[in-house]
Every structure is written in structure tokens, then in C-alpha cells.
């Protein structure tokens, strides 16, 4: 009976050693995962800040473009008031541009 108890005790000690070893491996893996998670959170924060900065720049460009459109519209209205036709109102000329022959060209002579 004493021998059986010693044998059981030995088996339990072996199991305990294996469980402690597995526990240590799991703790190491947990530490790696926590480090990776922390790094990912830092990267996420950096990307979030970059996205916010880009959104602010886009909003600023939108404001600048809107301001330019307003100025352009005002200028077009002033030109129209002064008698100049709007580019939308006039049709482009279909006449080809004048061709100047031989003006300083020595090609083919």
C-alpha cells in the first residue's frame, strides 16, 4: 500500500512539473501577446492621429477651394456686368489658327 501511494505521489509530481512547465510557456506566450497588443495599440493611435491630421488638411483645402470658387464666381459676375461674355455663353471658334509658312524655317529647302 505504501508503494502504491509513493507511485501515485511520483505521478502527481510529474504531472505537476509538466503543468508548471506548460504554465511557464503560457505565461511567456501571454507576455508576447500583450507586447504585440501594446505595439498594435500604439500603431493604431499613430494612424488615428495621422487620419485626423489628413482630415483637417482636406477640410482646409475644401475651405480654400470654396473660397476660390466664390472669388471666381464674383469675378465672372463682374466681367458679365462689364459686358464680357461668360465662357459658358460663347462658343469656341472653329477656325483653325493661322499658319505662318516659312517664318524662319529652313526645313525642306
C-alpha positions in Angstrom: 0.0 0.0 0.0 2.9 2.4 0.8 4.4 1.6 -2.5 1.2 2.4 -4.3 1.0 5.8 -2.5 4.6 6.6 -3.4 3.9 5.7 -7.0 0.8 7.9 -7.1 2.8 10.7 -5.5 5.5 10.3 -8.1 3.0 10.5 -10.9 1.3 13.6 -9.4 4.7 15.3 -9.1 5.5 14.5 -12.7 2.1 16.0 -13.7 2.7 19.0 -11.6 6.1 19.5 -13.2 4.5 19.2 -16.7 1.7 21.6 -15.7 4.3 24.1 -14.3 6.3 23.9 -17.5 3.1 24.4 -19.6 2.1 27.3 -17.3 5.5 29.0 -17.9 5.2 28.6 -21.6 1.7 30.0 -21.5 2.9 33.0 -19.4 5.7 33.6 -22.0 3.1 33.4 -24.8 0.9 35.8 -22.9 3.7 38.3 -22.4 4.4 38.2 -26.1 0.8 38.7 -27.0 0.5 41.6 -24.5 3.6 43.2 -26.0 2.2 42.8 -29.5 -1.1 44.2 -28.4 0.5 47.2 -26.8 2.5 47.8 -30.0 -0.6 47.4 -32.2 -2.4 49.9 -29.9 0.4 52.4 -30.3 0.4 51.9 -34.1 -3.4 52.3 -34.1 -3.1 55.6 -32.1 -0.5 56.9 -34.5 -2.7 56.0 -37.5 -5.7 57.6 -35.8 -3.7 60.8 -35.3 -2.5 60.8 -38.9 -6.0 60.3 -40.2 -7.2 63.2 -38.1 -4.4 65.4 -39.4 -5.3 64.4 -43.0 -8.9 65.1 -42.5 -8.1 68.5 -41.1 -5.9 69.2 -44.2 -8.7 68.0 -46.5 -11.1 70.3 -44.7 -8.7 73.2 -45.0 -8.3 72.5 -48.8 -12.1 72.3 -49.2 -12.4 75.7 -47.5 -9.7 77.1 -49.8 -11.4 75.7 -52.9 -14.7 77.0 -51.8 -13.2 80.5 -51.3 -11.6 80.3 -54.7 -14.9 79.3 -56.3 -16.6 82.3 -54.6 -13.9 84.6 -55.9 -14.0 83.1 -59.3 -17.8 83.5 -59.4 -17.6 87.1 -58.2 -15.0 87.8 -61.0 -17.2 86.2 -63.6 -20.2 88.3 -62.5 -18.1 91.5 -62.6 -16.9 90.6 -66.1 -20.5 89.9 -67.2 -21.6 93.2 -65.7 -18.8 94.9 -67.7 -20.1 93.3 -70.9 -17.7 90.4 -71.3 -19.4 87.2 -72.2 -19.2 84.2 -69.9 -17.1 81.4 -71.4 -20.2 79.2 -71.0 -22.2 81.6 -73.1 -19.8 81.8 -76.0 -19.0 79.1 -78.4 -15.3 78.3 -79.3 -14.2 79.4 -82.7 -14.0 76.6 -85.2 -11.5 78.4 -87.4 -8.0 76.9 -87.4 -5.2 79.1 -86.2 -3.3 81.0 -88.9 -0.4 79.0 -90.2 2.7 81.1 -90.9 4.7 79.4 -93.7 8.4 79.8 -94.0 8.8 82.1 -91.0 12.4 81.3 -90.2 12.1 77.6 -91.1 14.8 76.1 -93.3 13.2 72.7 -93.4 12.9 71.3 -96.9 14.8 74.0 -98.7 
